[in-house]
Amino acid sequence: METGRPGASRRSNMSQINVTPFVDVMLVLLIIFMVTAPMLDQGVSVDLPEVESAPSLQSKSEPLVITVEKNGNLLIGKTRIRNIAKLTPVVLQALKGKETREVFLEADKAVSYGRVVEVMAALKKAGIERLGMVTRMPEE
């Protein structure tokens, strides 16, 4: 005669989840993300001019960065602008709602001075209050 609860079997099923495969998959995904994350945030390759010392422009918020590539192409952040005539409206749209109207200008040192001045004129037309020229310190 069986003792205990009525309807209970001699064996009881243990219901436990085996988490080892789950942990293995998560570790593989973590490694994949660690390897690919630095590749996702690559900036535009620009050979900036070198200067000994230059005053830095302090920014309270994330500034708008405009890049002039070696071949003269324009980028706002990572968005390519096909025509310099479209630069002013795009800058106005990008700065809409920002408290300060400041822009950082990165120009490759091989870009002609005239092209940089054209970009600066378009920024002036957009009402930019502060313009910072991005340079780098010379390597020793």
Chimera marker file (.cmm) of the C-alpha trace (Angstrom):
<marker_set name="trace">
<marker id="1" x="0.000" y="0.000" z="0.000" r="1" g="1" b="0" radius="0.5"/>
<marker id="2" x="1.267" y="3.472" z="-0.963" r="1" g="1" b="0" radius="0.5"/>
<marker id="3" x="1.605" y="6.175" z="1.557" r="1" g="1" b="0" radius="0.5"/>
<marker id="4" x="1.524" y="9.899" z="0.858" r="1" g="1" b="0" radius="0.5"/>
<marker id="5" x="-0.750" y="11.971" z="-1.239" r="1" g="1" b="0" radius="0.5"/>
<marker id="6" x="-3.427" y="10.380" z="-3.244" r="1" g="1" b="0" radius="0.5"/>
<marker id="7" x="-2.689" y="10.327" z="-6.969" r="1" g="1" b="0" radius="0.5"/>
<marker id="8" x="1.039" y="10.947" z="-6.494" r="1" g="1" b="0" radius="0.5"/>
<marker id="9" x="3.349" y="8.695" z="-8.413" r="1" g="1" b="0" radius="0.5"/>
<marker id="10" x="6.520" y="7.220" z="-7.046" r="1" g="1" b="0" radius="0.5"/>
<marker id="11" x="8.598" y="9.356" z="-9.359" r="1" g="1" b="0" radius="0.5"/>
<marker id="12" x="8.275" y="13.100" z="-9.494" r="1" g="1" b="0" radius="0.5"/>
<marker id="13" x="9.306" y="15.011" z="-12.587" r="1" g="1" b="0" radius="0.5"/>
<marker id="14" x="11.866" y="17.718" z="-12.053" r="1" g="1" b="0" radius="0.5"/>
<marker id="15" x="11.260" y="20.572" z="-14.416" r="1" g="1" b="0" radius="0.5"/>
<marker id="16" x="14.447" y="22.596" z="-14.669" r="1" g="1" b="0" radius="0.5"/>
<marker id="17" x="15.688" y="24.530" z="-17.661" r="1" g="1" b="0" radius="0.5"/>
<marker id="18" x="19.178" y="23.817" z="-18.885" r="1" g="1" b="0" radius="0.5"/>
<marker id="19" x="20.671" y="27.308" z="-19.309" r="1" g="1" b="0" radius="0.5"/>
<marker id="20" x="24.089" y="26.216" z="-20.582" r="1" g="1" b="0" radius="0.5"/>
<marker id="21" x="23.181" y="26.452" z="-24.314" r="1" g="1" b="0" radius="0.5"/>
<marker id="22" x="21.541" y="29.827" z="-23.675" r="1" g="1" b="0" radius="0.5"/>
<marker id="23" x="24.699" y="31.161" z="-21.984" r="1" g="1" b="0" radius="0.5"/>
<marker id="24" x="26.846" y="29.833" z="-24.847" r="1" g="1" b="0" radius="0.5"/>
<marker id="25" x="24.726" y="31.607" z="-27.444" r="1" g="1" b="0" radius="0.5"/>
<marker id="26" x="24.762" y="34.846" z="-25.449" r="1" g="1" b="0" radius="0.5"/>
<marker id="27" x="28.560" y="34.769" z="-25.142" r="1" g="1" b="0" radius="0.5"/>
<marker id="28" x="28.928" y="34.240" z="-28.893" r="1" g="1" b="0" radius="0.5"/>
<marker id="29" x="26.585" y="37.179" z="-29.579" r="1" g="1" b="0" radius="0.5"/>
<marker id="30" x="28.523" y="39.334" z="-27.128" r="1" g="1" b="0" radius="0.5"/>
<marker id="31" x="31.783" y="38.560" z="-28.904" r="1" g="1" b="0" radius="0.5"/>
<marker id="32" x="30.214" y="39.328" z="-32.293" r="1" g="1" b="0" radius="0.5"/>
<marker id="33" x="28.963" y="42.718" z="-31.058" r="1" g="1" b="0" radius="0.5"/>
<marker id="34" x="32.303" y="43.534" z="-29.453" r="1" g="1" b="0" radius="0.5"/>
<marker id="35" x="34.105" y="42.851" z="-32.728" r="1" g="1" b="0" radius="0.5"/>
<marker id="36" x="31.658" y="44.667" z="-35.036" r="1" g="1" b="0" radius="0.5"/>
<marker id="37" x="30.855" y="47.741" z="-32.889" r="1" g="1" b="0" radius="0.5"/>
<marker id="38" x="34.121" y="49.597" z="-33.578" r="1" g="1" b="0" radius="0.5"/>
<marker id="39" x="33.637" y="49.055" z="-37.316" r="1" g="1" b="0" radius="0.5"/>
<marker id="40" x="30.203" y="50.702" z="-37.301" r="1" g="1" b="0" radius="0.5"/>
<marker id="41" x="31.370" y="54.086" z="-36.031" r="1" g="1" b="0" radius="0.5"/>
<marker id="42" x="34.035" y="54.957" z="-38.548" r="1" g="1" b="0" radius="0.5"/>
<marker id="43" x="34.194" y="58.600" z="-39.437" r="1" g="1" b="0" radius="0.5"/>
<marker id="44" x="35.060" y="60.204" z="-42.714" r="1" g="1" b="0" radius="0.5"/>
<marker id="45" x="38.735" y="59.965" z="-43.606" r="1" g="1" b="0" radius="0.5"/>
<marker id="46" x="40.073" y="63.504" z="-43.814" r="1" g="1" b="0" radius="0.5"/>
<marker id="47" x="43.738" y="64.507" z="-43.673" r="1" g="1" b="0" radius="0.5"/>
<marker id="48" x="43.391" y="67.536" z="-41.399" r="1" g="1" b="0" radius="0.5"/>
<marker id="49" x="45.932" y="70.341" z="-41.474" r="1" g="1" b="0" radius="0.5"/>
<marker id="50" x="48.448" y="70.405" z="-38.645" r="1" g="1" b="0" radius="0.5"/>
<marker id="51" x="48.959" y="73.448" z="-36.434" r="1" g="1" b="0" radius="0.5"/>
<marker id="52" x="51.200" y="73.962" z="-33.424" r="1" g="1" b="0" radius="0.5"/>
<marker id="53" x="48.539" y="75.511" z="-31.213" r="1" g="1" b="0" radius="0.5"/>
<marker id="54" x="45.039" y="76.736" z="-31.765" r="1" g="1" b="0" radius="0.5"/>
<marker id="55" x="42.336" y="77.890" z="-29.375" r="1" g="1" b="0" radius="0.5"/>
<marker id="56" x="39.663" y="75.285" z="-28.805" r="1" g="1" b="0" radius="0.5"/>
<marker id="57" x="35.998" y="76.034" z="-29.277" r="1" g="1" b="0" radius="0.5"/>
<marker id="58" x="34.071" y="74.747" z="-26.294" r="1" g="1" b="0" radius="0.5"/>
<marker id="59" x="30.658" y="73.308" z="-27.041" r="1" g="1" b="0" radius="0.5"/>
<marker id="60" x="27.763" y="72.767" z="-24.654" r="1" g="1" b="0" radius="0.5"/>
<marker id="61" x="25.987" y="70.351" z="-26.968" r="1" g="1" b="0" radius="0.5"/>
<marker id="62" x="26.933" y="68.040" z="-29.815" r="1" g="1" b="0" radius="0.5"/>
<marker id="63" x="28.070" y="70.358" z="-32.622" r="1" g="1" b="0" radius="0.5"/>
<marker id="64" x="27.199" y="69.958" z="-36.267" r="1" g="1" b="0" radius="0.5"/>
<marker id="65" x="30.264" y="68.751" z="-38.183" r="1" g="1" b="0" radius="0.5"/>
<marker id="66" x="30.652" y="69.607" z="-41.859" r="1" g="1" b="0" radius="0.5"/>
<marker id="67" x="33.411" y="67.811" z="-43.749" r="1" g="1" b="0" radius="0.5"/>
<marker id="68" x="35.044" y="68.827" z="-47.009" r="1" g="1" b="0" radius="0.5"/>
<marker id="69" x="36.773" y="65.779" z="-48.474" r="1" g="1" b="0" radius="0.5"/>
<marker id="70" x="39.942" y="65.791" z="-50.575" r="1" g="1" b="0" radius="0.5"/>
<marker id="71" x="37.918" y="65.689" z="-53.798" r="1" g="1" b="0" radius="0.5"/>
<marker id="72" x="35.712" y="68.600" z="-52.645" r="1" g="1" b="0" radius="0.5"/>
<marker id="73" x="32.652" y="66.549" z="-51.649" r="1" g="1" b="0" radius="0.5"/>
<marker id="74" x="30.608" y="67.854" z="-48.727" r="1" g="1" b="0" radius="0.5"/>
<marker id="75" x="29.282" y="65.831" z="-45.815" r="1" g="1" b="0" radius="0.5"/>
<marker id="76" x="27.117" y="66.863" z="-42.892" r="1" g="1" b="0" radius="0.5"/>
<marker id="77" x="27.855" y="64.226" z="-40.279" r="1" g="1" b="0" radius="0.5"/>
<marker id="78" x="27.870" y="61.188" z="-42.546" r="1" g="1" b="0" radius="0.5"/>
<marker id="79" x="25.268" y="62.489" z="-45.014" r="1" g="1" b="0" radius="0.5"/>
<marker id="80" x="26.651" y="63.482" z="-48.407" r="1" g="1" b="0" radius="0.5"/>
<marker id="81" x="25.521" y="66.819" z="-49.871" r="1" g="1" b="0" radius="0.5"/>
<marker id="82" x="25.618" y="66.756" z="-53.671" r="1" g="1" b="0" radius="0.5"/>
<marker id="83" x="25.524" y="70.494" z="-54.333" r="1" g="1" b="0" radius="0.5"/>
<marker id="84" x="26.863" y="73.396" z="-52.274" r="1" g="1" b="0" radius="0.5"/>
<marker id="85" x="23.643" y="75.310" z="-53.022" r="1" g="1" b="0" radius="0.5"/>
<marker id="86" x="21.792" y="72.723" z="-50.899" r="1" g="1" b="0" radius="0.5"/>
<marker id="87" x="24.175" y="73.200" z="-47.961" r="1" g="1" b="0" radius="0.5"/>
<marker id="88" x="22.405" y="76.242" z="-46.494" r="1" g="1" b="0" radius="0.5"/>
<marker id="89" x="18.893" y="74.709" z="-46.303" r="1" g="1" b="0" radius="0.5"/>
<marker id="90" x="20.272" y="71.417" z="-44.959" r="1" g="1" b="0" radius="0.5"/>
<marker id="91" x="22.262" y="73.234" z="-42.251" r="1" g="1" b="0" radius="0.5"/>
<marker id="92" x="19.205" y="75.291" z="-41.310" r="1" g="1" b="0" radius="0.5"/>
<marker id="93" x="17.173" y="72.099" z="-40.980" r="1" g="1" b="0" radius="0.5"/>
<marker id="94" x="19.893" y="70.354" z="-38.965" r="1" g="1" b="0" radius="0.5"/>
<marker id="95" x="20.194" y="73.246" z="-36.506" r="1" g="1" b="0" radius="0.5"/>
<marker id="96" x="16.444" y="73.740" z="-36.132" r="1" g="1" b="0" radius="0.5"/>
<marker id="97" x="15.560" y="73.787" z="-32.444" r="1" g="1" b="0" radius="0.5"/>
<marker id="98" x="19.161" y="74.007" z="-31.198" r="1" g="1" b="0" radius="0.5"/>
<marker id="99" x="19.980" y="76.746" z="-28.732" r="1" g="1" b="0" radius="0.5"/>
<marker id="100" x="23.350" y="77.658" z="-30.238" r="1" g="1" b="0" radius="0.5"/>
<marker id="101" x="24.126" y="77.778" z="-33.925" r="1" g="1" b="0" radius="0.5"/>
<marker id="102" x="27.653" y="76.463" z="-34.067" r="1" g="1" b="0" radius="0.5"/>
<marker id="103" x="29.373" y="74.318" z="-36.657" r="1" g="1" b="0" radius="0.5"/>
<marker id="104" x="32.715" y="72.560" z="-36.822" r="1" g="1" b="0" radius="0.5"/>
<marker id="105" x="34.311" y="72.550" z="-40.264" r="1" g="1" b="0" radius="0.5"/>
<marker id="106" x="36.729" y="69.757" z="-41.192" r="1" g="1" b="0" radius="0.5"/>
<marker id="107" x="38.543" y="70.327" z="-44.456" r="1" g="1" b="0" radius="0.5"/>
<marker id="108" x="41.199" y="68.087" z="-45.920" r="1" g="1" b="0" radius="0.5"/>
<marker id="109" x="44.484" y="69.956" z="-46.255" r="1" g="1" b="0" radius="0.5"/>
<marker id="110" x="44.525" y="69.193" z="-49.997" r="1" g="1" b="0" radius="0.5"/>
<marker id="111" x="41.219" y="71.030" z="-50.566" r="1" g="1" b="0" radius="0.5"/>
<marker id="112" x="41.578" y="74.371" z="-52.317" r="1" g="1" b="0" radius="0.5"/>
<marker id="113" x="41.176" y="77.503" z="-50.242" r="1" g="1" b="0" radius="0.5"/>
<marker id="114" x="38.397" y="78.652" z="-52.573" r="1" g="1" b="0" radius="0.5"/>
<marker id="115" x="36.287" y="75.576" z="-51.821" r="1" g="1" b="0" radius="0.5"/>
<marker id="116" x="36.634" y="76.136" z="-48.067" r="1" g="1" b="0" radius="0.5"/>
<marker id="117" x="35.623" y="79.792" z="-48.481" r="1" g="1" b="0" radius="0.5"/>
<marker id="118" x="32.551" y="78.726" z="-50.516" r="1" g="1" b="0" radius="0.5"/>
<marker id="119" x="31.490" y="76.447" z="-47.659" r="1" g="1" b="0" radius="0.5"/>
<marker id="120" x="32.117" y="79.181" z="-45.096" r="1" g="1" b="0" radius="0.5"/>
<marker id="121" x="29.996" y="81.623" z="-47.155" r="1" g="1" b="0" radius="0.5"/>
<marker id="122" x="27.138" y="79.103" z="-47.312" r="1" g="1" b="0" radius="0.5"/>
<marker id="123" x="27.372" y="78.666" z="-43.531" r="1" g="1" b="0" radius="0.5"/>
<marker id="124" x="27.345" y="82.438" z="-43.014" r="1" g="1" b="0" radius="0.5"/>
<marker id="125" x="24.233" y="82.604" z="-45.205" r="1" g="1" b="0" radius="0.5"/>
<marker id="126" x="22.631" y="79.990" z="-42.911" r="1" g="1" b="0" radius="0.5"/>
<marker id="127" x="23.212" y="82.305" z="-39.940" r="1" g="1" b="0" radius="0.5"/>
<marker id="128" x="25.920" y="80.325" z="-38.199" r="1" g="1" b="0" radius="0.5"/>
<marker id="129" x="27.028" y="82.203" z="-35.078" r="1" g="1" b="0" radius="0.5"/>
<marker id="130" x="30.163" y="80.218" z="-34.288" r="1" g="1" b="0" radius="0.5"/>
<marker id="131" x="32.406" y="78.347" z="-36.726" r="1" g="1" b="0" radius="0.5"/>
<marker id="132" x="35.222" y="76.146" z="-35.519" r="1" g="1" b="0" radius="0.5"/>
<marker id="133" x="37.941" y="74.920" z="-37.856" r="1" g="1" b="0" radius="0.5"/>
<marker id="134" x="39.029" y="71.386" z="-36.967" r="1" g="1" b="0" radius="0.5"/>
<marker id="135" x="42.783" y="70.754" z="-37.030" r="1" g="1" b="0" radius="0.5"/>
<marker id="136" x="45.131" y="68.269" z="-35.427" r="1" g="1" b="0" radius="0.5"/>
<marker id="137" x="48.363" y="68.551" z="-33.519" r="1" g="1" b="0" radius="0.5"/>
<marker id="138" x="51.504" y="67.680" z="-35.497" r="1" g="1" b="0" radius="0.5"/>
<marker id="139" x="52.966" y="64.274" z="-34.827" r="1" g="1" b="0" radius="0.5"/>
<marker id="140" x="56.385" y="64.318" z="-33.270" r="1" g="1" b="0" radius="0.5"/>
<link id1="1" id2="2" r="1" g="1" b="0" radius="0.2"/>
<link id1="2" id2="3" r="1" g="1" b="0" radius="0.2"/>
<link id1="3" id2="4" r="1" g="1" b="0" radius="0.2"/>
<link id1="4" id2="5" r="1" g="1" b="0" radius="0.2"/>
<link id1="5" id2="6" r="1" g="1" b="0" radius="0.2"/>
<link id1="6" id2="7" r="1" g="1" b="0" radius="0.2"/>
<link id1="7" id2="8" r="1" g="1" b="0" radius="0.2"/>
<link id1="8" id2="9" r="1" g="1" b="0" radius="0.2"/>
<link id1="9" id2="10" r="1" g="1" b="0" radius="0.2"/>
<link id1="10" id2="11" r="1" g="1" b="0" radius="0.2"/>
<link id1="11" id2="12" r="1" g="1" b="0" radius="0.2"/>
<link id1="12" id2="13" r="1" g="1" b="0" radius="0.2"/>
<link id1="13" id2="14" r="1" g="1" b="0" radius="0.2"/>
<link id1="14" id2="15" r="1" g="1" b="0" radius="0.2"/>
<link id1="15" id2="16" r="1" g="1" b="0" radius="0.2"/>
<link id1="16" id2="17" r="1" g="1" b="0" radius="0.2"/>
<link id1="17" id2="18" r="1" g="1" b="0" radius="0.2"/>
<link id1="18" id2="19" r="1" g="1" b="0" radius="0.2"/>
<link id1="19" id2="20" r="1" g="1" b="0" radius="0.2"/>
<link id1="20" id2="21" r="1" g="1" b="0" radius="0.2"/>
<link id1="21" id2="22" r="1" g="1" b="0" radius="0.2"/>
<link id1="22" id2="23" r="1" g="1" b="0" radius="0.2"/>
<link id1="23" id2="24" r="1" g="1" b="0" radius="0.2"/>
<link id1="24" id2="25" r="1" g="1" b="0" radius="0.2"/>
<link id1="25" id2="26" r="1" g="1" b="0" radius="0.2"/>
<link id1="26" id2="27" r="1" g="1" b="0" radius="0.2"/>
<link id1="27" id2="28" r="1" g="1" b="0" radius="0.2"/>
<link id1="28" id2="29" r="1" g="1" b="0" radius="0.2"/>
<link id1="29" id2="30" r="1" g="1" b="0" radius="0.2"/>
<link id1="30" id2="31" r="1" g="1" b="0" radius="0.2"/>
<link id1="31" id2="32" r="1" g="1" b="0" radius="0.2"/>
<link id1="32" id2="33" r="1" g="1" b="0" radius="0.2"/>
<link id1="33" id2="34" r="1" g="1" b="0" radius="0.2"/>
<link id1="34" id2="35" r="1" g="1" b="0" radius="0.2"/>
<link id1="35" id2="36" r="1" g="1" b="0" radius="0.2"/>
<link id1="36" id2="37" r="1" g="1" b="0" radius="0.2"/>
<link id1="37" id2="38" r="1" g="1" b="0" radius="0.2"/>
<link id1="38" id2="39" r="1" g="1" b="0" radius="0.2"/>
<link id1="39" id2="40" r="1" g="1" b="0" radius="0.2"/>
<link id1="40" id2="41" r="1" g="1" b="0" radius="0.2"/>
<link id1="41" id2="42" r="1" g="1" b="0" radius="0.2"/>
<link id1="42" id2="43" r="1" g="1" b="0" radius="0.2"/>
<link id1="43" id2="44" r="1" g="1" b="0" radius="0.2"/>
<link id1="44" id2="45" r="1" g="1" b="0" radius="0.2"/>
<link id1="45" id2="46" r="1" g="1" b="0" radius="0.2"/>
<link id1="46" id2="47" r="1" g="1" b="0" radius="0.2"/>
<link id1="47" id2="48" r="1" g="1" b="0" radius="0.2"/>
<link id1="48" id2="49" r="1" g="1" b="0" radius="0.2"/>
<link id1="49" id2="50" r="1" g="1" b="0" radius="0.2"/>
<link id1="50" id2="51" r="1" g="1" b="0" radius="0.2"/>
<link id1="51" id2="52" r="1" g="1" b="0" radius="0.2"/>
<link id1="52" id2="53" r="1" g="1" b="0" radius="0.2"/>
<link id1="53" id2="54" r="1" g="1" b="0" radius="0.2"/>
<link id1="54" id2="55" r="1" g="1" b="0" radius="0.2"/>
<link id1="55" id2="56" r="1" g="1" b="0" radius="0.2"/>
<link id1="56" id2="57" r="1" g="1" b="0" radius="0.2"/>
<link id1="57" id2="58" r="1" g="1" b="0" radius="0.2"/>
<link id1="58" id2="59" r="1" g="1" b="0" radius="0.2"/>
<link id1="59" id2="60" r="1" g="1" b="0" radius="0.2"/>
<link id1="60" id2="61" r="1" g="1" b="0" radius="0.2"/>
<link id1="61" id2="62" r="1" g="1" b="0" radius="0.2"/>
<link id1="62" id2="63" r="1" g="1" b="0" radius="0.2"/>
<link id1="63" id2="64" r="1" g="1" b="0" radius="0.2"/>
<link id1="64" id2="65" r="1" g="1" b="0" radius="0.2"/>
<link id1="65" id2="66" r="1" g="1" b="0" radius="0.2"/>
<link id1="66" id2="67" r="1" g="1" b="0" radius="0.2"/>
<link id1="67" id2="68" r="1" g="1" b="0" radius="0.2"/>
<link id1="68" id2="69" r="1" g="1" b="0" radius="0.2"/>
<link id1="69" id2="70" r="1" g="1" b="0" radius="0.2"/>
<link id1="70" id2="71" r="1" g="1" b="0" radius="0.2"/>
<link id1="71" id2="72" r="1" g="1" b="0" radius="0.2"/>
<link id1="72" id2="73" r="1" g="1" b="0" radius="0.2"/>
<link id1="73" id2="74" r="1" g="1" b="0" radius="0.2"/>
<link id1="74" id2="75" r="1" g="1" b="0" radius="0.2"/>
<link id1="75" id2="76" r="1" g="1" b="0" radius="0.2"/>
<link id1="76" id2="77" r="1" g="1" b="0" radius="0.2"/>
<link id1="77" id2="78" r="1" g="1" b="0" radius="0.2"/>
<link id1="78" id2="79" r="1" g="1" b="0" radius="0.2"/>
<link id1="79" id2="80" r="1" g="1" b="0" radius="0.2"/>
<link id1="80" id2="81" r="1" g="1" b="0" radius="0.2"/>
<link id1="81" id2="82" r="1" g="1" b="0" radius="0.2"/>
<link id1="82" id2="83" r="1" g="1" b="0" radius="0.2"/>
<link id1="83" id2="84" r="1" g="1" b="0" radius="0.2"/>
<link id1="84" id2="85" r="1" g="1" b="0" radius="0.2"/>
<link id1="85" id2="86" r="1" g="1" b="0" radius="0.2"/>
<link id1="86" id2="87" r="1" g="1" b="0" radius="0.2"/>
<link id1="87" id2="88" r="1" g="1" b="0" radius="0.2"/>
<link id1="88" id2="89" r="1" g="1" b="0" radius="0.2"/>
<link id1="89" id2="90" r="1" g="1" b="0" radius="0.2"/>
<link id1="90" id2="91" r="1" g="1" b="0" radius="0.2"/>
<link id1="91" id2="92" r="1" g="1" b="0" radius="0.2"/>
<link id1="92" id2="93" r="1" g="1" b="0" radius="0.2"/>
<link id1="93" id2="94" r="1" g="1" b="0" radius="0.2"/>
<link id1="94" id2="95" r="1" g="1" b="0" radius="0.2"/>
<link id1="95" id2="96" r="1" g="1" b="0" radius="0.2"/>
<link id1="96" id2="97" r="1" g="1" b="0" radius="0.2"/>
<link id1="97" id2="98" r="1" g="1" b="0" radius="0.2"/>
<link id1="98" id2="99" r="1" g="1" b="0" radius="0.2"/>
<link id1="99" id2="100" r="1" g="1" b="0" radius="0.2"/>
<link id1="100" id2="101" r="1" g="1" b="0" radius="0.2"/>
<link id1="101" id2="102" r="1" g="1" b="0" radius="0.2"/>
<link id1="102" id2="103" r="1" g="1" b="0" radius="0.2"/>
<link id1="103" id2="104" r="1" g="1" b="0" radius="0.2"/>
<link id1="104" id2="105" r="1" g="1" b="0" radius="0.2"/>
<link id1="105" id2="106" r="1" g="1" b="0" radius="0.2"/>
<link id1="106" id2="107" r="1" g="1" b="0" radius="0.2"/>
<link id1="107" id2="108" r="1" g="1" b="0" radius="0.2"/>
<link id1="108" id2="109" r="1" g="1" b="0" radius="0.2"/>
<link id1="109" id2="110" r="1" g="1" b="0" radius="0.2"/>
<link id1="110" id2="111" r="1" g="1" b="0" radius="0.2"/>
<link id1="111" id2="112" r="1" g="1" b="0" radius="0.2"/>
<link id1="112" id2="113" r="1" g="1" b="0" radius="0.2"/>
<link id1="113" id2="114" r="1" g="1" b="0" radius="0.2"/>
<link id1="114" id2="115" r="1" g="1" b="0" radius="0.2"/>
<link id1="115" id2="116" r="1" g="1" b="0" radius="0.2"/>
<link id1="116" id2="117" r="1" g="1" b="0" radius="0.2"/>
<link id1="117" id2="118" r="1" g="1" b="0" radius="0.2"/>
<link id1="118" id2="119" r="1" g="1" b="0" radius="0.2"/>
<link id1="119" id2="120" r="1" g="1" b="0" radius="0.2"/>
<link id1="120" id2="121" r="1" g="1" b="0" radius="0.2"/>
<link id1="121" id2="122" r="1" g="1" b="0" radius="0.2"/>
<link id1="122" id2="123" r="1" g="1" b="0" radius="0.2"/>
<link id1="123" id2="124" r="1" g="1" b="0" radius="0.2"/>
<link id1="124" id2="125" r="1" g="1" b="0" radius="0.2"/>
<link id1="125" id2="126" r="1" g="1" b="0" radius="0.2"/>
<link id1="126" id2="127" r="1" g="1" b="0" radius="0.2"/>
<link id1="127" id2="128" r="1" g="1" b="0" radius="0.2"/>
<link id1="128" id2="129" r="1" g="1" b="0" radius="0.2"/>
<link id1="129" id2="130" r="1" g="1" b="0" radius="0.2"/>
<link id1="130" id2="131" r="1" g="1" b="0" radius="0.2"/>
<link id1="131" id2="132" r="1" g="1" b="0" radius="0.2"/>
<link id1="132" id2="133" r="1" g="1" b="0" radius="0.2"/>
<link id1="133" id2="134" r="1" g="1" b="0" radius="0.2"/>
<link id1="134" id2="135" r="1" g="1" b="0" radius="0.2"/>
<link id1="135" id2="136" r="1" g="1" b="0" radius="0.2"/>
<link id1="136" id2="137" r="1" g="1" b="0" radius="0.2"/>
<link id1="137" id2="138" r="1" g="1" b="0" radius="0.2"/>
<link id1="138" id2="139" r="1" g="1" b="0" radius="0.2"/>
<link id1="139" id2="140" r="1" g="1" b="0" radius="0.2"/>
</marker_set>
